[in-house]
Amino acid sequence: MTVIELQPSGGISPAGWYTEILAPYLKKNGLLIAAHFNPKESDWRAKMRDNFELLIKKKPDYNKIKMSMLSIPPSKLAEDSTADMILTFRNLHNWLKSNALKEVFKVSYQALKPGGILGVVEHRAPEIFSIEEMIKTGYVTESLAISYAQEAGFLLEGKSEINSNIRDTKNYVNGVWNLPPTLKVYNANDRQKYIAIGESDRMTLRFIKPIK
């Protein structure tokens, strides 16, 4: 399969959390395309991309990764109808904040073959959250994610609760970033409390590009 990972991590160690799984898995018979940041957009985006590219050079399992770019606003990820699968992990809130989420779904649809899969994992907001609350907290409602993907042409094929967390109350001062792995807290007692909650409650969605 040809798999595109959208904006893999590159900021903190280990860079490329899910790339650690995808790169070895696809190395022999597939292709992993990392659609990372456009380094010309900002210094921190350039730094994250540099960190990721450094990682590719250091790890033998990464030597077949092809680099691509997901700019804001988005442009083409790959040639039209060439990817079998596109995956994104905890990125929707960033694209929503940049007013680019609909366009990300659109360029993903264009890059996928008919029958191709879009896999989405994202911090899940209560359905009463407004877009402003989603941007502030880092949580996105499942209904918004589904509606934006369907607007781009995708069909919702399935969903899973594998990444759910009922301990996550989603009402923190610093939003989802209070929780691991970020732990944006200011004293040891708070830190232990958020470690006990664990990582965020997440939606896990599988969309398909229909075969016409």
N, CA and C atoms as a LAMMPS dump frame, in Angstrom:
ITEM: TIMESTEP
0
ITEM: NUMBER OF ATOMS
636
ITEM: BOX BOUNDS ff ff ff
-5.0000000000000000e+02 5.0000000000000000e+02
-5.0000000000000000e+02 5.0000000000000000e+02
-5.0000000000000000e+02 5.0000000000000000e+02
ITEM: ATOMS id mol type element x y z
1 1 1 N 0.834 -1.2 0
2 1 2 C 0 0 0
3 1 3 C 0.872 1.254 0
4 2 1 N 0.353 2.299 -0.594
5 2 2 C 0.935 3.631 -0.46
6 2 3 C 0.142 4.366 0.606
7 3 1 N 0.804 4.738 1.688
8 3 2 C 0.156 5.362 2.838
9 3 3 C 0.741 6.745 3.055
10 4 1 N -0.133 7.735 3.229
11 4 2 C 0.298 9.098 3.543
12 4 3 C -0.028 9.38 5.01
13 5 1 N 0.983 9.763 5.771
14 5 2 C 0.768 10.216 7.146
15 5 3 C 0.806 11.739 7.148
16 6 1 N -0.265 12.349 7.614
17 6 2 C -0.37 13.807 7.592
18 6 3 C 0.306 14.423 8.808
19 7 1 N 1.272 15.293 8.543
20 7 2 C 1.994 16.046 9.562
21 7 3 C 2.392 15.205 10.776
22 8 1 N 3.26 14.21 10.556
23 8 2 C 3.747 13.407 11.682
24 8 3 C 4.514 14.268 12.671
25 9 1 N 4.515 13.833 13.922
26 9 2 C 5.173 14.604 14.972
27 9 3 C 6.653 14.801 14.654
28 10 1 N 7.148 15.953 15.055
29 10 2 C 8.574 16.202 14.903
30 10 3 C 9.103 17.124 15.967
31 11 1 N 8.267 17.394 16.976
32 11 2 C 8.63 18.423 17.942
33 11 3 C 9.361 17.928 19.154
34 12 1 N 8.943 16.781 19.708
35 12 2 C 9.575 16.278 20.917
36 12 3 C 9.963 14.825 20.705
37 13 1 N 10.867 14.352 21.53
38 13 2 C 11.333 12.969 21.387
39 13 3 C 10.326 12.001 22.009
40 14 1 N 10.011 10.853 21.346
41 14 2 C 10.497 10.506 20.019
42 14 3 C 9.671 11.187 18.926
43 15 1 N 10.339 11.712 17.932
44 15 2 C 9.631 12.306 16.8
45 15 3 C 9.003 11.205 15.968
46 16 1 N 7.833 11.482 15.442
47 16 2 C 7.185 10.521 14.57
48 16 3 C 6.65 9.308 15.298
49 17 1 N 5.767 9.523 16.284
50 17 2 C 5.238 8.425 17.096
51 17 3 C 4.669 7.3 16.237
52 18 1 N 3.782 7.641 15.318
53 18 2 C 3.127 6.607 14.513
54 18 3 C 3.984 6.193 13.322
55 19 1 N 4.912 7.058 12.939
56 19 2 C 5.878 6.682 11.915
57 19 3 C 6.701 5.486 12.391
58 20 1 N 6.905 5.383 13.706
59 20 2 C 7.642 4.259 14.291
60 20 3 C 6.974 2.923 13.946
61 21 1 N 5.656 2.944 13.782
62 21 2 C 4.908 1.738 13.419
63 21 3 C 4.836 1.589 11.902
64 22 1 N 4.507 2.686 11.238
65 22 2 C 4.217 2.63 9.805
66 22 3 C 5.461 2.358 8.951
67 23 1 N 6.572 2.994 9.284
68 23 2 C 7.766 2.872 8.434
69 23 3 C 8.286 1.435 8.349
70 24 1 N 8.488 0.735 9.475
71 24 2 C 8.947 -0.654 9.363
72 24 3 C 7.922 -1.555 8.677
73 25 1 N 6.642 -1.292 8.932
74 25 2 C 5.579 -2.134 8.383
75 25 3 C 5.521 -2.036 6.858
76 26 1 N 5.758 -0.828 6.334
77 26 2 C 5.623 -0.595 4.891
78 26 3 C 6.944 -0.702 4.131
79 27 1 N 8.037 -0.857 4.862
80 27 2 C 9.361 -0.755 4.234
81 27 3 C 9.558 -1.735 3.082
82 28 1 N 9.141 -2.986 3.265
83 28 2 C 9.463 -4.022 2.284
84 28 3 C 8.585 -3.945 1.043
85 29 1 N 7.264 -3.835 1.234
86 29 2 C 6.35 -3.955 0.1
87 29 3 C 5.473 -2.731 -0.155
88 30 1 N 5.666 -1.677 0.613
89 30 2 C 4.812 -0.508 0.456
90 30 3 C 5.61 0.773 0.375
91 31 1 N 4.891 1.887 0.54
92 31 2 C 5.516 3.208 0.52
93 31 3 C 4.831 4.084 1.548
94 32 1 N 5.635 4.719 2.405
95 32 2 C 5.117 5.702 3.353
96 32 3 C 5.512 7.088 2.889
97 33 1 N 4.519 7.946 2.735
98 33 2 C 4.754 9.349 2.383
99 33 3 C 4.442 10.196 3.61
100 34 1 N 5.401 10.97 4.064
101 34 2 C 5.201 11.862 5.205
102 34 3 C 4.895 13.262 4.686
103 35 1 N 3.622 13.662 4.8
104 35 2 C 3.202 15.001 4.356
105 35 3 C 3.394 15.955 5.523
106 36 1 N 4.602 16.466 5.637
107 36 2 C 4.979 17.269 6.806
108 36 3 C 4.726 18.756 6.552
109 37 1 N 5.158 19.581 7.508
110 37 2 C 4.943 21.023 7.421
111 37 3 C 5.695 21.644 6.249
112 38 1 N 5.193 22.771 5.798
113 38 2 C 5.924 23.628 4.872
114 38 3 C 6.888 24.475 5.702
115 39 1 N 8.208 24.279 5.569
116 39 2 C 9.156 24.986 6.428
117 39 3 C 9.169 26.497 6.215
118 40 1 N 8.604 26.957 5.105
119 40 2 C 8.598 28.395 4.827
120 40 3 C 7.501 29.136 5.578
121 41 1 N 6.581 28.391 6.225
122 41 2 C 5.435 29.035 6.877
123 41 3 C 5.775 29.655 8.222
124 42 1 N 6.708 29.04 8.955
125 42 2 C 7.104 29.594 10.262
126 42 3 C 8.362 28.888 10.744
127 43 1 N 9.028 29.506 11.718
128 43 2 C 10.263 28.924 12.253
129 43 3 C 9.998 27.602 12.957
130 44 1 N 8.892 27.533 13.732
131 44 2 C 8.638 26.299 14.485
132 44 3 C 8.244 25.151 13.559
133 45 1 N 7.536 25.466 12.457
134 45 2 C 7.227 24.418 11.487
135 45 3 C 8.504 23.909 10.819
136 46 1 N 9.401 24.833 10.517
137 46 2 C 10.678 24.448 9.916
138 46 3 C 11.475 23.568 10.867
139 47 1 N 11.459 23.902 12.163
140 47 2 C 12.195 23.121 13.156
141 47 3 C 11.635 21.705 13.274
142 48 1 N 10.293 21.599 13.29
143 48 2 C 9.674 20.282 13.407
144 48 3 C 9.972 19.424 12.183
145 49 1 N 9.94 20.021 11.02
146 49 2 C 10.265 19.254 9.808
147 49 3 C 11.733 18.825 9.822
148 50 1 N 12.618 19.739 10.246
149 50 2 C 14.046 19.406 10.336
150 50 3 C 14.269 18.229 11.283
151 51 1 N 13.576 18.259 12.439
152 51 2 C 13.715 17.168 13.402
153 51 3 C 13.287 15.833 12.786
154 52 1 N 12.201 15.881 12.034
155 52 2 C 11.692 14.66 11.409
156 52 3 C 12.644 14.151 10.338
157 53 1 N 13.166 15.05 9.529
158 53 2 C 14.094 14.647 8.467
159 53 3 C 15.394 14.09 9.053
160 54 1 N 15.811 14.642 10.2
161 54 2 C 16.977 14.111 10.902
162 54 3 C 16.743 12.684 11.352
163 55 1 N 15.52 12.436 11.817
164 55 2 C 15.139 11.102 12.27
165 55 3 C 15.214 10.098 11.122
166 56 1 N 14.757 10.501 9.958
167 56 2 C 14.789 9.627 8.779
168 56 3 C 16.217 9.187 8.467
169 57 1 N 17.156 10.122 8.605
170 57 2 C 18.547 9.819 8.277
171 57 3 C 19.169 8.843 9.279
172 58 1 N 18.668 8.868 10.525
173 58 2 C 19.282 8.068 11.59
174 58 3 C 18.745 6.636 11.667
175 59 1 N 17.542 6.407 11.15
176 59 2 C 16.9 5.106 11.36
177 59 3 C 16.826 4.307 10.056
178 60 1 N 17.384 3.108 10.037
179 60 2 C 17.37 2.287 8.814
180 60 3 C 15.949 1.995 8.319
181 61 1 N 15.003 1.808 9.252
182 61 2 C 13.626 1.492 8.85
183 61 3 C 12.932 2.661 8.152
184 62 1 N 13.54 3.833 8.244
185 62 2 C 12.913 5.037 7.689
186 62 3 C 13.449 5.403 6.313
187 63 1 N 14.391 4.611 5.795
188 63 2 C 15.106 5.08 4.609
189 63 3 C 14.29 5.035 3.325
190 64 1 N 13.077 4.474 3.372
191 64 2 C 12.229 4.482 2.174
192 64 3 C 11.117 5.526 2.239
193 65 1 N 11.081 6.3 3.324
194 65 2 C 10.031 7.318 3.45
195 65 3 C 10.215 8.392 2.388
196 66 1 N 9.122 8.747 1.757
197 66 2 C 9.127 9.843 0.802
198 66 3 C 8.528 11.071 1.481
199 67 1 N 9.187 12.217 1.367
200 67 2 C 8.694 13.444 1.984
201 67 3 C 7.754 14.18 1.027
202 68 1 N 6.659 14.668 1.605
203 68 2 C 5.717 15.505 0.883
204 68 3 C 5.43 16.709 1.776
205 69 1 N 4.412 17.487 1.445
206 69 2 C 4.149 18.691 2.204
207 69 3 C 2.647 18.918 2.342
208 70 1 N 2.243 19.288 3.553
209 70 2 C 0.879 19.744 3.775
210 70 3 C 0.956 21.195 4.198
211 71 1 N 0.792 22.074 3.232
212 71 2 C 0.849 23.509 3.505
213 71 3 C -0.475 23.982 4.077
214 72 1 N -0.452 25.184 4.658
215 72 2 C -1.678 25.849 5.088
216 72 3 C -1.762 27.183 4.353
217 73 1 N -2.736 27.412 3.471
218 73 2 C -3.797 26.477 3.094
219 73 3 C -3.248 25.302 2.284
220 74 1 N -3.94 24.143 2.338
221 74 2 C -3.412 22.922 1.717
222 74 3 C -3.371 22.983 0.202
223 75 1 N -2.347 22.314 -0.334
224 75 2 C -2.28 22.074 -1.778
225 75 3 C -2.22 20.56 -1.97
226 76 1 N -1.795 20.093 -3.102
227 76 2 C -1.807 18.646 -3.373
228 76 3 C -0.857 17.889 -2.444
229 77 1 N -1.316 16.738 -1.937
230 77 2 C -0.484 15.868 -1.104
231 77 3 C 0.345 14.926 -1.963
232 78 1 N -0.241 14.499 -3.076
233 78 2 C 0.386 13.542 -3.994
234 78 3 C -0.374 13.637 -5.312
235 79 1 N 0.046 12.884 -6.293
236 79 2 C -0.71 12.857 -7.542
237 79 3 C -2.117 12.317 -7.269
238 80 1 N -3.093 12.805 -8.007
239 80 2 C -4.479 12.404 -7.782
240 80 3 C -4.652 10.89 -7.883
241 81 1 N -5.459 10.354 -6.978
242 81 2 C -5.862 8.935 -7.007
243 81 3 C -4.68 7.97 -6.997
244 82 1 N -3.68 8.248 -6.16
245 82 2 C -2.495 7.379 -6.099
246 82 3 C -2.289 6.73 -4.729
247 83 1 N -2.929 7.233 -3.679
248 83 2 C -2.718 6.704 -2.325
249 83 3 C -3.796 5.682 -1.972
250 84 1 N -3.399 4.641 -1.236
251 84 2 C -4.35 3.642 -0.75
252 84 3 C -4.953 4.047 0.592
253 85 1 N -4.176 4.77 1.388
254 85 2 C -4.631 5.139 2.736
255 85 3 C -3.98 6.442 3.165
256 86 1 N -4.746 7.269 3.868
257 86 2 C -4.22 8.487 4.493
258 86 3 C -4.597 8.437 5.961
259 87 1 N -3.618 8.755 6.825
260 87 2 C -3.831 8.696 8.267
261 87 3 C -3.482 10.023 8.92
262 88 1 N -4.295 10.412 9.902
263 88 2 C -3.98 11.592 10.699
264 88 3 C -4.25 11.303 12.162
265 89 1 N -3.307 11.713 12.999
266 89 2 C -3.39 11.466 14.433
267 89 3 C -3.339 12.791 15.183
268 90 1 N -4.453 13.185 15.785
269 90 2 C -4.533 14.353 16.668
270 90 3 C -4.078 15.642 15.98
271 91 1 N -4.597 15.868 14.786
272 91 2 C -4.266 17.082 14.035
273 91 3 C -5.481 17.958 13.716
274 92 1 N -6.684 17.413 13.816
275 92 2 C -7.855 18.154 13.335
276 92 3 C -7.998 19.509 13.996
277 93 1 N -7.739 19.592 15.296
278 93 2 C -7.919 20.861 16.014
279 93 3 C -6.975 21.943 15.485
280 94 1 N -5.765 21.545 15.079
281 94 2 C -4.825 22.522 14.516
282 94 3 C -5.338 23.07 13.182
283 95 1 N -5.854 22.175 12.343
284 95 2 C -6.364 22.617 11.039
285 95 3 C -7.642 23.429 11.2
286 96 1 N -8.444 23.09 12.204
287 96 2 C -9.652 23.872 12.475
288 96 3 C -9.262 25.29 12.878
289 97 1 N -8.253 25.403 13.712
290 97 2 C -7.772 26.716 14.164
291 97 3 C -7.241 27.533 12.988
292 98 1 N -6.628 26.861 12.029
293 98 2 C -6.072 27.549 10.854
294 98 3 C -7.106 27.739 9.747
295 99 1 N -8.354 27.363 10.019
296 99 2 C -9.43 27.451 9.031
297 99 3 C -9.091 26.646 7.77
298 100 1 N -8.457 25.494 7.991
299 100 2 C -7.992 24.685 6.861
300 100 3 C -8.545 23.273 6.879
301 101 1 N -9.38 22.931 7.862
302 101 2 C -9.797 21.54 8.025
303 101 3 C -10.565 21.012 6.813
304 102 1 N -11.487 21.802 6.302
305 102 2 C -12.248 21.348 5.135
306 102 3 C -11.328 21.095 3.944
307 103 1 N -10.337 21.962 3.792
308 103 2 C -9.413 21.813 2.665
309 103 3 C -8.515 20.593 2.827
310 104 1 N -8.142 20.272 4.073
311 104 2 C -7.331 19.067 4.312
312 104 3 C -8.106 17.821 3.886
313 105 1 N -9.385 17.77 4.239
314 105 2 C -10.209 16.639 3.805
315 105 3 C -10.312 16.614 2.274
316 106 1 N -10.41 17.777 1.678
317 106 2 C -10.559 17.854 0.216
318 106 3 C -9.311 17.333 -0.508
319 107 1 N -8.123 17.77 -0.072
320 107 2 C -6.899 17.316 -0.758
321 107 3 C -6.619 15.837 -0.445
322 108 1 N -7.072 15.376 0.72
323 108 2 C -6.941 13.95 1.037
324 108 3 C -7.809 13.116 0.098
325 109 1 N -9.01 13.587 -0.139
326 109 2 C -9.925 12.906 -1.06
327 109 3 C -9.312 12.828 -2.458
328 110 1 N -8.706 13.916 -2.901
329 110 2 C -8.108 13.953 -4.235
330 110 3 C -6.94 12.978 -4.357
331 111 1 N -6.162 12.828 -3.289
332 111 2 C -4.971 11.98 -3.347
333 111 3 C -5.304 10.486 -3.293
334 112 1 N -6.437 10.138 -2.693
335 112 2 C -6.791 8.727 -2.524
336 112 3 C -7.353 8.108 -3.803
337 113 1 N -7.05 6.821 -3.983
338 113 2 C -7.693 6.051 -5.035
339 113 3 C -9.157 5.824 -4.671
340 114 1 N -10.034 5.601 -5.645
341 114 2 C -11.386 5.143 -5.308
342 114 3 C -11.301 3.868 -4.469
343 115 1 N -12.025 3.845 -3.358
344 115 2 C -11.928 2.735 -2.415
345 115 3 C -10.862 2.942 -1.356
346 116 1 N -10.107 4.055 -1.465
347 116 2 C -9.056 4.352 -0.489
348 116 3 C -9.622 4.763 0.86
349 117 1 N -8.81 4.611 1.888
350 117 2 C -9.239 4.8 3.273
351 117 3 C -8.61 6.053 3.87
352 118 1 N -9.417 6.818 4.597
353 118 2 C -8.934 7.917 5.431
354 118 3 C -9.179 7.534 6.884
355 119 1 N -8.101 7.428 7.671
356 119 2 C -8.211 7.103 9.082
357 119 3 C -7.948 8.333 9.933
358 120 1 N -8.84 8.607 10.879
359 120 2 C -8.758 9.819 11.698
360 120 3 C -8.789 9.45 13.182
361 121 1 N -7.814 9.936 13.92
362 121 2 C -7.834 9.884 15.385
363 121 3 C -7.739 11.322 15.882
364 122 1 N -8.651 11.697 16.784
365 122 2 C -8.658 13.082 17.278
366 122 3 C -9.274 13.146 18.666
367 123 1 N -8.796 14.112 19.481
368 123 2 C -9.378 14.383 20.787
369 123 3 C -10.872 14.689 20.597
370 124 1 N -11.735 14.004 21.366
371 124 2 C -13.174 14.091 21.129
372 124 3 C -13.847 15.066 22.094
373 125 1 N -14.486 16.086 21.53
374 125 2 C -15.188 17.101 22.325
375 125 3 C -16.612 16.654 22.631
376 126 1 N -17.187 17.146 23.729
377 126 2 C -18.634 16.989 23.923
378 126 3 C -19.378 17.648 22.763
379 127 1 N -20.492 17.098 22.366
380 127 2 C -21.22 17.599 21.194
381 127 3 C -21.757 19.024 21.393
382 128 1 N -21.786 19.499 22.627
383 128 2 C -22.284 20.873 22.876
384 128 3 C -21.205 21.919 22.606
385 129 1 N -19.957 21.511 22.364
386 129 2 C -18.871 22.485 22.16
387 129 3 C -19.084 23.266 20.868
388 130 1 N -18.878 24.582 20.959
389 130 2 C -18.849 25.43 19.762
390 130 3 C -17.484 25.295 19.093
391 131 1 N -17.357 25.803 17.874
392 131 2 C -16.064 25.772 17.182
393 131 3 C -15.021 26.553 17.981
394 132 1 N -15.445 27.671 18.589
395 132 2 C -14.525 28.465 19.404
396 132 3 C -13.992 27.64 20.579
397 133 1 N -14.871 26.873 21.21
398 133 2 C -14.443 26.017 22.326
399 133 3 C -13.522 24.905 21.842
400 134 1 N -13.777 24.375 20.652
401 134 2 C -12.913 23.332 20.098
402 134 3 C -11.507 23.878 19.864
403 135 1 N -11.437 25.071 19.297
404 135 2 C -10.133 25.683 19.022
405 135 3 C -9.387 25.965 20.321
406 136 1 N -10.094 26.44 21.327
407 136 2 C -9.468 26.784 22.609
408 136 3 C -8.981 25.555 23.361
409 137 1 N -9.752 24.472 23.327
410 137 2 C -9.451 23.304 24.164
411 137 3 C -8.665 22.21 23.449
412 138 1 N -8.67 22.202 22.112
413 138 2 C -8.007 21.134 21.361
414 138 3 C -8.866 19.903 21.134
415 139 1 N -10.116 19.941 21.613
416 139 2 C -11.056 18.834 21.396
417 139 3 C -12.001 19.197 20.248
418 140 1 N -12.326 18.224 19.391
419 140 2 C -13.207 18.442 18.239
420 140 3 C -14.385 17.473 18.346
421 141 1 N -15.585 17.951 18.034
422 141 2 C -16.741 17.053 18.104
423 141 3 C -16.684 16.033 16.969
424 142 1 N -17.18 14.843 17.282
425 142 2 C -17.224 13.772 16.285
426 142 3 C -18.133 14.179 15.12
427 143 1 N -19.227 14.854 15.429
428 143 2 C -20.17 15.232 14.367
429 143 3 C -19.548 16.22 13.397
430 144 1 N -18.718 17.146 13.893
431 144 2 C -18.067 18.103 12.993
432 144 3 C -17.061 17.393 12.101
433 145 1 N -16.261 16.494 12.675
434 145 2 C -15.275 15.754 11.878
435 145 3 C -15.968 14.959 10.773
436 146 1 N -17.059 14.297 11.131
437 146 2 C -17.785 13.484 10.148
438 146 3 C -18.417 14.353 9.066
439 147 1 N -19.02 15.458 9.468
440 147 2 C -19.709 16.308 8.485
441 147 3 C -18.728 16.946 7.508
442 148 1 N -17.557 17.375 8.009
443 148 2 C -16.549 17.965 7.123
444 148 3 C -16.008 16.922 6.144
445 149 1 N -15.783 15.696 6.63
446 149 2 C -15.284 14.636 5.748
447 149 3 C -16.328 14.271 4.697
448 150 1 N -17.581 14.188 5.103
449 150 2 C -18.652 13.867 4.153
450 150 3 C -18.829 14.978 3.13
451 151 1 N -18.636 16.207 3.548
452 151 2 C -18.726 17.339 2.617
453 151 3 C -17.667 17.229 1.522
454 152 1 N -16.508 16.649 1.862
455 152 2 C -15.434 16.457 0.875
456 152 3 C -15.709 15.27 -0.05
457 153 1 N -16.694 14.434 0.306
458 153 2 C -17.054 13.298 -0.543
459 153 3 C -16.887 11.941 0.103
460 154 1 N -16.329 11.902 1.314
461 154 2 C -16.085 10.623 1.983
462 154 3 C -17.369 10.009 2.538
463 155 1 N -17.353 8.688 2.662
464 155 2 C -18.398 7.95 3.376
465 155 3 C -17.814 7.444 4.685
466 156 1 N -18.56 7.562 5.774
467 156 2 C -18.121 7.003 7.048
468 156 3 C -18.333 5.499 7.004
469 157 1 N -17.234 4.745 7.096
470 157 2 C -17.315 3.293 6.996
471 157 3 C -17.368 2.618 8.364
472 158 1 N -16.784 3.267 9.363
473 158 2 C -16.793 2.661 10.691
474 158 3 C -16.153 3.557 11.715
475 159 1 N -16.369 3.223 12.989
476 159 2 C -15.731 3.942 14.085
477 159 3 C -15.417 2.955 15.196
478 160 1 N -14.453 3.328 16.036
479 160 2 C -14.016 2.444 17.115
480 160 3 C -13.855 3.242 18.397
481 161 1 N -14.034 2.547 19.53
482 161 2 C -13.816 3.152 20.841
483 161 3 C -12.475 2.727 21.438
484 162 1 N -11.57 2.249 20.601
485 162 2 C -10.287 1.751 21.09
486 162 3 C -9.482 2.84 21.792
487 163 1 N -9.694 4.101 21.417
488 163 2 C -8.957 5.217 22.021
489 163 3 C -9.823 6.066 22.95
490 164 1 N -10.929 5.511 23.439
491 164 2 C -11.793 6.269 24.349
492 164 3 C -11.202 6.283 25.76
493 165 1 N -11.569 7.285 26.542
494 165 2 C -11.111 7.403 27.937
495 165 3 C -12.195 8.104 28.74
496 166 1 N -12.966 7.35 29.508
497 166 2 C -14.09 7.932 30.253
498 166 3 C -13.618 8.801 31.424
499 167 1 N -12.34 8.729 31.789
500 167 2 C -11.819 9.57 32.881
501 167 3 C -11.573 11.003 32.436
502 168 1 N -11.535 11.225 31.129
503 168 2 C -11.242 12.555 30.577
504 168 3 C -12.489 13.431 30.659
505 169 1 N -12.455 14.442 31.544
506 169 2 C -13.621 15.327 31.743
507 169 3 C -13.647 16.497 30.764
508 170 1 N -12.543 16.802 30.096
509 170 2 C -12.478 17.778 28.997
510 170 3 C -12.789 19.206 29.446
511 171 1 N -12.505 19.528 30.697
512 171 2 C -12.82 20.857 31.22
513 171 3 C -11.629 21.465 31.946
514 172 1 N -10.462 21.41 31.319
515 172 2 C -9.225 21.833 31.96
516 172 3 C -8.848 23.259 31.543
517 173 1 N -8.119 23.929 32.423
518 173 2 C -7.713 25.32 32.174
519 173 3 C -6.933 25.433 30.862
520 174 1 N -6.046 24.499 30.643
521 174 2 C -5.221 24.527 29.431
522 174 3 C -5.707 23.551 28.365
523 175 1 N -6.964 23.177 28.443
524 175 2 C -7.522 22.275 27.451
525 175 3 C -6.863 20.91 27.495
526 176 1 N -6.836 20.245 26.36
527 176 2 C -6.291 18.887 26.283
528 176 3 C -4.811 18.832 26.639
529 177 1 N -4.142 19.981 26.576
530 177 2 C -2.702 20.012 26.827
531 177 3 C -2.362 19.863 28.316
532 178 1 N -3.383 19.873 29.193
533 178 2 C -3.141 19.517 30.584
534 178 3 C -2.807 18.028 30.738
535 179 1 N -3.308 17.228 29.809
536 179 2 C -3.159 15.77 29.901
537 179 3 C -1.83 15.311 29.306
538 180 1 N -1.411 14.08 29.613
539 180 2 C -0.247 13.512 28.924
540 180 3 C -0.51 13.437 27.426
541 181 1 N 0.484 13.556 26.555
542 181 2 C 1.892 13.649 26.91
543 181 3 C 2.397 15.056 27.188
544 182 1 N 1.575 16.109 26.946
545 182 2 C 2.058 17.479 27.095
546 182 3 C 2.218 17.874 28.555
547 183 1 N 1.203 17.59 29.399
548 183 2 C 1.242 17.889 30.832
549 183 3 C 1.595 19.356 31.099
550 184 1 N 0.756 20.243 30.562
551 184 2 C 0.966 21.678 30.74
552 184 3 C 0.408 22.098 32.107
553 185 1 N 1.097 21.693 33.161
554 185 2 C 0.663 21.962 34.538
555 185 3 C 1.825 22.577 35.306
556 186 1 N 1.504 23.159 36.471
557 186 2 C 2.478 24.022 37.135
558 186 3 C 2.909 23.567 38.516
559 187 1 N 2.38 22.426 39.014
560 187 2 C 2.897 21.892 40.267
561 187 3 C 2.767 20.364 40.268
562 188 1 N 3.525 19.752 41.158
563 188 2 C 3.633 18.295 41.169
564 188 3 C 2.304 17.611 41.451
565 189 1 N 1.479 18.197 42.343
566 189 2 C 0.185 17.591 42.662
567 189 3 C -0.72 17.525 41.441
568 190 1 N -0.772 18.627 40.687
569 190 2 C -1.576 18.644 39.466
570 190 3 C -1.054 17.63 38.457
571 191 1 N 0.238 17.538 38.364
572 191 2 C 0.854 16.625 37.397
573 191 3 C 0.398 15.186 37.641
574 192 1 N 0.425 14.767 38.901
575 192 2 C 0.007 13.408 39.238
576 192 3 C -1.475 13.193 38.93
577 193 1 N -2.284 14.229 39.161
578 193 2 C -3.715 14.12 38.878
579 193 3 C -3.961 13.864 37.397
580 194 1 N -3.253 14.592 36.55
581 194 2 C -3.474 14.447 35.108
582 194 3 C -2.842 13.171 34.554
583 195 1 N -1.743 12.734 35.164
584 195 2 C -1.164 11.446 34.776
585 195 3 C -2.153 10.327 35.08
586 196 1 N -2.861 10.452 36.218
587 196 2 C -3.849 9.433 36.603
588 196 3 C -5.029 9.393 35.631
589 197 1 N -5.398 10.561 35.08
590 197 2 C -6.482 10.597 34.076
591 197 3 C -6.033 9.886 32.81
592 198 1 N -4.785 10.108 32.433
593 198 2 C -4.258 9.487 31.217
594 198 3 C -4.444 10.375 29.996
595 199 1 N -4.177 9.826 28.831
596 199 2 C -4.305 10.602 27.596
597 199 3 C -5.771 10.831 27.264
598 200 1 N -6.018 11.69 26.311
599 200 2 C -7.377 12.185 26.033
600 200 3 C -8.329 11.102 25.54
601 201 1 N -9.609 11.383 25.708
602 201 2 C -10.661 10.591 25.055
603 201 3 C -10.628 10.931 23.569
604 202 1 N -10.548 9.918 22.711
605 202 2 C -10.374 10.175 21.279
606 202 3 C -11.387 9.42 20.427
607 203 1 N -11.834 10.089 19.398
608 203 2 C -12.608 9.416 18.35
609 203 3 C -11.632 8.697 17.42
610 204 1 N -12.061 7.594 16.867
611 204 2 C -11.276 6.849 15.882
612 204 3 C -12.224 6.507 14.738
613 205 1 N -12.024 7.151 13.599
614 205 2 C -12.976 7.091 12.488
615 205 3 C -12.303 6.555 11.226
616 206 1 N -13.064 5.791 10.472
617 206 2 C -12.587 5.228 9.205
618 206 3 C -13.529 5.652 8.088
619 207 1 N -13.01 6.424 7.159
620 207 2 C -13.782 6.885 6.008
621 207 3 C -13.282 6.18 4.742
622 208 1 N -14.131 6.154 3.742
623 208 2 C -13.746 5.562 2.454
624 208 3 C -14.108 6.524 1.326
625 209 1 N -13.236 6.578 0.329
626 209 2 C -13.556 7.308 -0.901
627 209 3 C -14.357 6.362 -1.777
628 210 1 N -15.605 6.713 -2.083
629 210 2 C -16.462 5.759 -2.797
630 210 3 C -15.905 5.382 -4.175
631 211 1 N -16.182 4.145 -4.571
632 211 2 C -15.836 3.681 -5.911
633 211 3 C -16.992 4.02 -6.834
634 212 1 N -16.741 4.862 -7.808
635 212 2 C -17.833 5.312 -8.674
636 212 3 C -18.033 4.311 -9.815
